Every structure is written in structure tokens, then in C-alpha cells.
Amino acid sequence: MNKKGALIICFITIFSMVFSSCQLISIPNNDQVVELDKDSHSGHADVEVNSGENVLEENDISLVDDSDIPADEVTDWDKDEDTYRDDEYDDWDDSVTDWDDDEYIDWYDDEIVDPDDYEEIPWVITYEYGDWTMGYTEDGNWSAWKYHGNDETVTIPTTYNGEPVKEVGVWAFWDNKDLKHVIIPEGITVINENCFMGCENLETAELPSHVDFFGDQLFSDCSSLKRCVVPDGVTELDYRQFSDCTSLEEVVLPSGMTLIGEAAFVHCYNLKTIYFRGSEADWKAIEIYNNALSDSNYTLVLNYDGD
């Protein structure tokens, strides 16, 4: 073999070794996710991914090279880690994990769901913090997103990483059988839907004096709750807000109420007194659904100014 032939063979051998060490993987469409190793997965349309680089590692978004694979375009197959994003659905929700083209796994209870059913669940990036999962929402607020402990008395954290916590998350205490007393301090202005749903041993809920949002089914099935002071700023008690609170005896409502909605107090058989901070004219102006209070034989106290 002449020198020229030997050089060509040597060049081809070196090129093959270098190329194989890079392990370039081409991802042809938005739906395909390539498994690079056991712990990290990433996918991006029409991008060649160098194996071992530009990959979202567990609990470390910073390892994603934004110039190649933005963190919000990484699909994480582990629902307990940080980022949930599929390009096809990135306009509606990051709280689900994409398993294939058609099925999505619900972040809350592992149930396979239709993503269209969850359009109102906020986009959130989550971080573990003691007994809490804290969430950073699409509105730029910190949320006490999910409680994992078993304490009987729980106070919602008011700061995280030196920044204020403004929200309590959707389903934050859902079906917690240990919770008896909860304290939501001043400064938290959003209490999301289903927050305490199914907390059958919850006896007291100390709420801030003012909130901007009071979600549906907030205390649904809290069968041990006896009294609740609804904060100022709440104008509507909507769908099944206190449904099946069978021990509820007293509720205090703010003067700005405009709606007591569908089944708001359904099956509240022991509701004895509604304390209303407004006048008789204010009460008569409230739209009250037929089944909102139909199970209760209550006394209405107007112009209430107590606690």
C-alpha cells in the first residue's frame, strides 16, 4: 500500500472515532423525545443533540443550554422533577408529563387525562422545600403549591428564597386526613380551587382579612369544619364552595358579595347562622342559586361587624 492510501485510511479511521464519540442524535419532530441516559431526557424539533450535553438533569434547570434547548422546551418523563413541556401544547399547561402523542398523565394523581380538561391549571415550575412543594407560577408569583406533611396544625409559609409567597396552590391539601387547623397569614391573596377539598378532619381555617381569589370547591367535603370567615375581596361563592360541610354552623360573608352559586352550601344541614357584613339591600342584591342554601335552615344576621 502506498503512502497516499495509508493516509486516507488513517484519516477515515480518526474521523469515524471522533464522530462516534459525539453520538449526534437528530430529533425530527416536536413529539419525539430521545432518551440520552437513564436520568435525563430532552427533545427539540430539528436540533442535533450532543449526547450528555444540553440535557435537563434532575433538579437542575441550569444545565440546559438555552441557546440549543430552552428549559421550557424540555420534556421531563419524571413527574416529580422540574419541567413539563411539550411543544405541541406549550400554550396551555406545563403541569403534565407527555407520554405519547395522545395521552397525558395528570400531575396530581397519575391519572391519564385529556389535556383539554386541564386548561385552567396554571403553568408552574416546582421546587421541594421541607414538607412543601413550592411553585413559581406563570404570573410570576411564588405559591405554596402542595403540602406533603402530616401535621395537625399547618401555617402556610409567607416567604421562599427571600421572596413573598402570594398563593396557596390548586389541591394543596387535597384529601389530607391529618389536617385539623390551618393558618393562612396576611399577604397571601390567592387561595386556589379545591385547596382543602376532602380534608374531613379540618376543624378551623384562619384566613387573611383580604384576598383577591377564592377558588371553587375550596372547602368541599370538609365535614368537621364548624365556622368560616370569608375574607373581604371575595365577591362570589361559586360551585360547591362549602358543599358537604356537614358540621358547618356559622359563616361570615363580606359586604361585597354578588353571587352565592350552584350548590355552594349543599348538604350543609347544620348551618344555623349567616353573618353578613352588608345591609338588607346588599343581601337582596346577591344572586343566590336555588340549590345554594336549600339544605340549610339558617338565621341571617345583617350589618355584622364582629370577627
N, C-alpha and C positions, 0 to 999 in steps of 0.2 A: 504494500500500500504506500502511495506517495505521501509527501508531507501535506499537500493540499487536502487530500481525502481524510487524513488523520485529524487535521484542524477542524474540518466540517463536522466529523463525528463527535469530537470533543465539545464543539460549540452546541450541538444539538443536545448532548447529554447534560451540560450545565444548564441550558435553557429549560429542559424538562424538569430538572431538580428544583430550580427557582420557582417555576410555575406551579409545580405540585405543592410546594411549601406554602404558597399563598392561599390555596384552596378557594379560589374565587367562585362564588355562588351567585347565579343570576336568578332573580325573582321576577317572573314575567307579569304578574298581575297583583292587584290590590288585596285579593283574598288569600293568597298563598303565604304561609309563614314557614320559614325554614328553621329547623332545629339545628343550632350550631354546636351546642353541647347539652348536657343533662339539665343545667340550671338556667340557661339563658336562651331566649328566643327572640328573634326580631324579623320584621318583614317590611319591605318597602318596594313599591312598584318601580320596575325598570332601574334598579340600583344593584350594582355588584357589591356584595358584602364580603370584606376580607374576614375570614373565619377567626373568631376570637377578638375582634375589634368592633367598635361601634355597636356594642351589644348592651342592653339593659341588664346589669347584674342585680341580684336581689338587694332591695332596699337602697339602691344607689343609682339614681337617675343621672348623676353627673357623668357616668361612664358612657353615656350616649353622646356621640359626636353630632351636634346639631346640624353641622354642615352636610352630613351624609344621611343620618337617620334621626330626625327630630324626635324628642322623647314622646310627644303626643301622637306619633305615628308608629309606635312600637306596640305590638300585640303581645301581652303577657299571658301565658297559659295558666299561671298560678293566681287564683283569685285573691290570695292573701297578700300579694305584693303590690307594687305601686301604681302601675299604669295599665289602663284598659282602653284600647283604642283600635278600631277597625276603620280604615279609610272610608269604606262604603257608608258607614253610619256615624262618622265623626261629627255630624251636625246635631246629634240628639243625645248621646249618653256615653260616658266612659265608665259606668259602673257595672258593666257586664263584660264577660270574657267570651271571645269569639272562638267557638269550637269548630264550626264549619260554615258553609255558605248560608245555611238556613236556620240553624238553631243557636240559641244564646243561653248561657247559664246565668241565672239570677244571682247577683252579688250577695243577697241576703240569705237565701235558704237552699241554694244549689238546685233549684227547680228550673228545668228547661222551659224557657218562655219565649213568646213572640216579642221582639224588641219594641214593636209598636204599642204594646201595653204599658210601656215604661217611659213614655216620652217626657213625663214631668219629673222624673228622678234627676236631681242635679248632677252635673259633672263634678267629680271630686277626686283629688289625689289624697291618699290616706297615709298616715304615719302612726306607728304604735307608740303609746305613751302611758306606761303603767297599766292600769285596768281599762284604759281608753284606747280607742282608735280615733285619732283627731283627723279632721278633713279640711282641706283647703278647697273652697268651692269656686265655681265659675264667676261668682260675684265678687271674689277677692276677699272673702271672709273666712276666718277660722271657725270651725264647727266642732262641738263635742259630738262626734259622728256616731259612735257606738260604744256602749258600756259592756265590759266583759266580766266584771267582778260579781261578788255575791254578798256585798254589804247590805245591811238592812236600811241604813241611812246614807244617802249619797248627796253630796253637794257638787253641782256642775262646775268644772274649772272655768275660771274667768280669764285666764291668760295661757298662752302657749308660745314658747320661744320668745317671750317678752312682748308678744302682741295680744291684743284683746280677742277673746272668744265671743262671737256675736250670736251663734246659733246652737241649737240642740238638733241633732240630725234626725232624719226620717228613720223610724223604727228603732231609735236609740236604745230603748229599754224593752223592746217588744218581748212579751211573754216571760218577763223576769219574775220568777216566783219568790225571790228573796227580798225584793224591794218593799219597804214599808213606809219610808219617809224620803221625800226628795226636796231639795232646796235649789231653786234656780235663781241665782243672785241678780241684782240690778246690773244693767248693762247688756244683758242678753236680750235681744229684741226679736228673735225669730225662734219659735218653737214649732218644729215641723210636724207634718201629719203622722199619725199612728205612733207617736213618740212613746206613749205609755200603754199602748193597746195590749190587753191581756195581762197586765200586772195585777193579778187578782188579790194580792195582799197589800197593795198600796193603800195606806190609810190617810196620809196627809201629803199635800203638794203645796209648798210655799213658792209662789210665783212672783216675778218682778212686778212693780207697780204699773209699768207700761211696756207693751210690746207692739211690734208692727205686724206680726203674722202669728196666727193661732190656728194650726193645721187641723184638717178633718180627722175625725175618729181619734182625737188626741187622748181621751181617757176612756175609750170604748172598752167594755169588759173589765173595768177596774171595780170589781164587785165589793171591795172593802172601803172605798173612798166615801167619806161622810160629808165633807164640806169642801167647797172650792170657791175661791175669789178670782173671778175672771178679770184680767188686768185691763186698765184703761188702754185705749187704742184698738181694742177688739170691737169690731162693728158687726161681725157675723158669727153665729154659731151654726156651722153648716153640717154636712152629712154625718150623722151618728156621733156627734161630738162627745156626748156623755152616755151613749146607749149602753144598756145593761149594767149601769152603775146602781145595783140593786140596794146598796146601803146608803146612797146619797140622800141626805136630809135637807141640806141648805146649799144654796148657790147665790153668789153676789154677782150682779151683772152691771157693767158700766152704762153710763147715761147715753153714750153714742151708739147703742145697738140699733141696727136697722133690719136684721134678719135672725130669726130662730128657725133653722132649716129642717130639712127632712130627717125625721127620727132622731132629732138632736138629743132628746131625753127619753127615748123609747125604753120601756121596761124599768124606768126609774120609779118603782112603785112606792118608795118611801120618801119621795121628795115632798117635804112639808112646807118649806118657805123659800120664796124667791125674793131676795132683797135687790131692789132696782134703784140705782142712783139717780134716775131721772124722774120727771114728773108724770102725771097720769097721761097728759097729751103725748109725751115722749113714748110711753108704753103703747098707746093706741096706734102710734105711727109705725111700730115694728111689724114687719111681715112675719107672721107665725104660721108655719105649715100645720095642717090639720093633725098630723100624727106626731108633731114635735113634743107636745106635752100631754097627749091624750091619756097616758097611763098614770098621770100624777094628779093627786088631789091636794093642790098647794094653796098657800096663802101668799098673796102678793103684798109686799111692803114697799111703798113708794118713797122717793126722796131720801133714800138711805145714805147716811154719811159715816157709818162705822167701818170697822176693819173687816 
